[in-house]
Amino acid sequence: MKSYFRALTIAGSDSGGGAGIQADLKTFSALGCFGMSAITALTAQNTCVVTGIFPVPPEFIGQQIDAVMADIGTDAVKIGMLHSPEVIEIVTKKLAQWECPNIVLDPVMISKSGDTLLKSDAVTALKTLLIPKAFIITPNLPEASVLLDRDVENLEDMPRAAKDLADLGCANVLLKGGHLIHGDSLDLLFQKDSNSLIKLPGTRIDTLNSHGTGCTLSSAVCASLARGLGLEMAVRNAKAYIIGALTAGAEYKTGRGHGPVNHFYDLWP
């Protein structure tokens, strides 16, 4: 019998379908993985705004992880929206209990529409409990600024920020430059064990359809790790995938705000 490459997402649900577990599961499928989920919160949102967040009780989040891991297992885990310290605590506990491999942590804090998705008191729990358990973290510049408690805004800030983020306990950091004001979208991959800093340039795509790009990129890294790729190749493949999804998605009109990327651009005509 054949076996699937398995990837588990622990994240919030996006009713608009562009981000969260919906984006993660689409990405897993597009990149050849069997996707599973543990939902941390339900959000009422569309391409313009988040109108409500309904948190899932931490105990039930733990039950979802237990159910998946006790039966199916996983080859990699992507972690997205964790809105409170209690949720971070239960997720950290379950990751350790099940010895989950290849943990990709996307420290989601603010939605594309500007709505806050992470309680302020959860940042400390994220830094002290969960980041040290991750294999790689994938913050953007605003998220890096919150984690480091200083402004990370330009190309000059990024190398030091990537190294300082690794000092929080996760040896690998993909610092995303999509929020850079000028020039192309440059990402940095820092690997502390080898003290290597790799520049990953990317052409900036002129499109409003950028909802879920962070979720999609981190879940693409997760899918590649689940398939057995090394970290640098996993990140490069994920970068190529999100550029393709953004480019293809620019041709579509979905909603009145920031529409989604095209996760299945390689499969749909």
N, C-alpha and C positions, 0 to 999 in steps of 0.2 A: 504494500500500500504506500502511496505517496504521502508526503507531509507538506503542509503549507508553511511558508514563512509567516510567523505570527507577530503581530504588533498590537499593543494595548495602549489606548489613550485614556488618560485620567484628566478630565477637563469639563468645562461648562458646555451647555447646549445652546446653540444659536438658532432661534426659530426662523431667521432669515436664510439659513443654509450656507452662508458664506464663510463663517469662521467656526471656532470651537470644534466640538466632536464631529460635526457634519463635515467640516473641511478636512479634519484628520482622517476620517474614514474614507472619504473620497480619495485623498492622497495615498493612503495605504493601498486601496484597490488599484489605483492607476499605476502604482509602482510594484505591483505583484505580491502584495501581502494580504493575509487574512486579518481583518481588523476587528478588535473588540473594544469595549468602552466601559468606563466607570464614570457616571455623570456626577459632577460635583455641585452643579447649580443649573437651574432652568432660567434662561433669559428670554424676555419678550423684546425682540429687536428686529429692525429691518435695515435697509441701507442708509437710513438717515439718523436713527436714534435708538438708544436702549430705553424702553419704557418701564421695565420692571425686571427685578432679579429675585428668584425664589430659591433660597439655598436648600440643598439636600442635607439632611442630618448627617453628621460625621459617621455615626454608627452604620448608617445604610451605605455610605460610600465604602466603608470597610467591608461590608457584606458583598458588595459588587466585586471588589477586588478579590476577596476570598473565593467567590463563586467561579470566577474566571481562572484563577491560578490553581485552585484545587483540582480542576478538571482538564483545562486546555493548556494552561501555561503560556509563556510568551518568550520571544527572542529579543524583544526590546520594548521600552516603555517611553511614551511621550507624555509629559505633564504640562498642562496649560493652566486654566483659571482655577486658583485655589483662594477663596475669598476671605478666609478667616484663620486665626491661629489654630483653632480646634481642627479644622479640615487639614491644615498642613501637618499637624501632629499625627492624625490617624493615617494619612497617606505615607508619611515617613515611617511609621511603625509597620505598616503592611509591606512596604518595599523591603524593609529589613527582614521581616518574618519570612517572606517568600524568596528572598535572595534574588530579587529581580535584576536582570542584566541590562546593560546599555540604556541607562536612564538619561533621557533628553529632557531638560527642564527649560521651558519657555516661560520666563517670569512675567506673565500677563498682568498688567496693572491698569491700562487705560484702553478703551475701545477706540476704533477708528473714528467714531463720531465724537470722541472726547469724554465719554462717560467713564467714571472711576469704577473699576472692577475688583479692586483689592483694597480691603480695609487697611487703614494706616497702621494699626497695631499688628497686622499680619506680616509686615516687612521684616521685622526682627525675627519672627519665627522662620520665615523663608530663608534668611541669611544664616541663622544658627543651626537649624534642623535639617532643611531639605537640600540646600545648595551643596553641603559637604557630601551628600549621598549620590549626587548626580555624576554621570560620566562626562556630560557636556552641558553648559548653559548657553542660551541663545538670546541675550537681551538686545534690544535696540538702544539708541542713544538716550531717550528719556528714561527708560528702565535702568540703564547703567547709572544715570545721574542719581536716581533714587537709591539704588543699592550702595553707591559710593558716597552719597551725601555731598556731592559737588557737581558742578555743571560739566557735562561731557557733550560738546556741541560741534566740534570740528575735527578735521583730519589730524591736526596736531595733538588733540586730546586723546585720540583713540588708542595708540600703542600703550601708553602708560595705563589707561583705563582697563584695557584687556588684561594686562599683567596684575593690576590691583584686584580685579574681579576674581582672578584665579587664586589670589591670597585668601578669599573667603572660604576656600576649601574644595572647590571643584577644579581639577587640574586642566580642564579644557574649556576654552571660551570662544564662542563665535559671536563677535561683536558686530552687529549689523549697522550699516551706514545709510540706510534708506532715508533717514531724517536729515542727512547732510543738505545744507541749503544750496551749495554750489557744486557743480561738476557731476560726475557719474556716481553710482551707488557702490561704494567700496566697502566690503566687509573684511574683517580681520579674524583669522583663526590663530589663537594662541594655545600652544601645548606646553604646559609647564615642565613636564618631565624632560623634554628635549630642549626647552627654552627656545622654541621656534615660533616665529611670528610670520604667518603667511598672508600675503595680500591677495584678496579675491575681488578683482574689479568686475564691474557689471554696468552695462549701458542702462541709463535711466529710461524707463518706459513712460511715455506721456499718456497717462490714462487715469480716469477717475475710479476705475474698477480695481481697487487695491485692498478691498475688505478681505481680511483673512490671510494676508500675505505672511505674517509672522507665524500663525498657526500652521500654514501650509509648508513653509520652509522647515520648521522644526520637525513636523511629522514626516517630511521627506528625508531628513537626516535619520530619523528613527527607522523608517522603512528600509533604508540602505544598510543601516547597522544590523537590522533584523535579517537581512539577506547575506550577512557575513562580510560586508565590505569594511576595509579599514577606515579610520576616522577621516583622514584627509580626502580620500576618494568619496566617502559618504557625503561630506560637506560639499565637495565640488559637484557631485551629481545632483544634490538638492538645489544648489544655486542655479544650475542649468535648468532644472525642472521649473523653478519658480519664475525664471526669466521667460521660459516658453509659455507658462500658464498666464503670466501677465500680458505677454505680447498677443496671444490668441484671445484672451478675455477682453482686450481693448476694443474688439470689433463688435461687442454685444452691448445692449442696453438693458439693464436690470434694475428696476427701481429708480428713485429720484436722487439718490445720494451716491455713496461709494459702493459700487456693485462688486460682485465676486470675481475672482480669477477663473480661468477655464481649466479646471482640474483634469479634464479628459481630452485635452487638445490633441493628444496623440492617437485617440481612439475614435473621436467623433469626426464626421466629414465636415 
